[in-house]
Amino acid sequence: MNLKKIAVFLTACLLMLFCIPVTVYAENTQNTQTSSDIKTYTDGSFTYAYVDGGVALYACDTSTLAVNLPDESNGRKVVEISDAAFYQCSKLEYVTLGKYIKKIGKHAFQGCTALKAVELPESVEEIGEYAFGSCTQLKEIKFSDKIRTFPEGLCFECIMLENINFPESLESIGLSAFYNCNLLNPPAFPDGLQKIGDYAFAFCYAVMSAELPPSVTEVGSAAYYGCINITEFTVPKQLENLGTLMFMGCSNLAEYKVEEGNPTYTVQDGVLYKDNMQTLYAYPCGKTDAVFTVPEGVTVIYDAAFFSALDLTEIHFPSTLQYVGAGAFEYCSGIKQITLPEGTEIIYENAFADCTSLSEVNLPESLKAIGNYAFYVCPALKEVTIPKNCKKIGDYAFGYTDGSETDEEGNPVPVRIEGFRQHGGKDYSKIIFSIAGILAFIVIVTILIKIIRKNQMTSEEHEEIIQADIKAEDAQYSKILDEMQNDEKQDKT
């Protein structure tokens, strides 16, 4: 075995020992269209590109104040607005589109901060992502009746947007489509709507109702996050996939309702449950009760279930509880004490973070793990005892606040709570695994060194080692014979 083979063998052993993944990167050789591939021409103040069925408005003078797009150019129909065609035309206030436009590309008008109103011709069938994103002065937009999908970020952060229409053809509203449209109170959804994406209407403070048509089958996470004027919500009969954190931060939402016949969700005293009451799914953060008792039979308190329930000062848990979800009681600043029942196994990350009044925590012996930041920013909590069976304590789980200190880049630096004491629950598993790994590495290296040394020896050195081994074996054999003879003599006497 030469040194090259030994090196290969050593590498293979280390890869197998530590299961190091090897990723092979393949260069994408597929041809993609670049700007040099696009055939364009200039007609007046516009630049056009040739596309199927006609031409597309490709670019425009960024200093333009108003655009009246013609129906045709050079005898061809203008059928499309290209991606980013008007991107950051910050002086553009008004735009009129030609009657043959079928598609508006991605980011087409994004950053047109002076644009006030848009009316899309009835020919428009498709709109790209963030087409009107960050149009901060846009107050009104009229969509054509052929549009089936509102894409991701369609009117993202159009903070002055007040008036829109929902086409009867609309089937889905994408991620963050109307995110941070502070003044928007949209009309009733059309009957054919099926899906509302994550954060679709987040921080639309003017939204008064979240009534859904029977056709809706899916609502994304945080779809109405921060919509402070919503006071109630009814889960339709057919809706089986209600997004996590859907109404997080809706401080005036006082109760949930569930339409009779829904197979997934149940309501009791305005609180939403699923899985036959085994999961407490959402507690309305506008509920004014100071004390709440989680019903027996509940095994899971879902992620962010009690998020920002500011009026809640006392919480009682059932004996059946097993898991407290991520952020379950985050920002419940009124809770002062918690006692988790025996049988609780995991507290997930941020579960009780920012519970600023929390001063007493009692944890059961059944607890196995506490997630990252589980009790972060709990400045009143000065002491905690960790059960001996708890083998995992996450980063900054206890004894830290977000403080006022920052690093050089302005990011908050965790600050230890003065006087905090943590008892028991030390996790030695990382140390044990580290030591085991080091010992395994030393053993392998030792074996490989012997192999290398053996293959580098001369024939004379090999012979010397063999003779030495023979002499050692003879000496050991002679010693054993002498001991046997002495034993026989002692037996005869």
Secondary structure, 3 states (H helix, E strand, C coil): CCHHHHHHHHHHHHHHHHCCCCCCCCCCCCCCCCHHHCCEEEECCEEEEEECCEEEEEEECCCCCEEECCCEECCEEEEEECCCCCCCCCCCCEEECCCCCCEECCCCCCCCCCCCEEECCCCCCEECCCCCCCCCCCCEEECCCCCCEECCCCCCCCCCCCEECCCCCCCEECCCCCCCCCCCCCCCCCCCCCEECCCCCCCCCCCCCCCCCCCCCEECCCCCCCCCCCCEEEECCCCCEECCCCCCCCCCCCEEEECCCCCCEEEECCEEEECCCCEEEECCCCCCCCEEECCCCCCEECCCCCCCCCCCCEEECCCCCCEECCCCCCCCCCCCEEECCCCCCEECCCCCCCCCCCCEEECCCCCCEECCCCCCCCCCCCEEECCCCCCEECCCCCCEECCCCECCCCCECCEECCCCEEECCCCCHHHHHHHHHHHHHHHHHHHHHHHHHHHHCCHHHHHHHHHHHHHHHHHHHHHHHHHHHHHHHHHHC
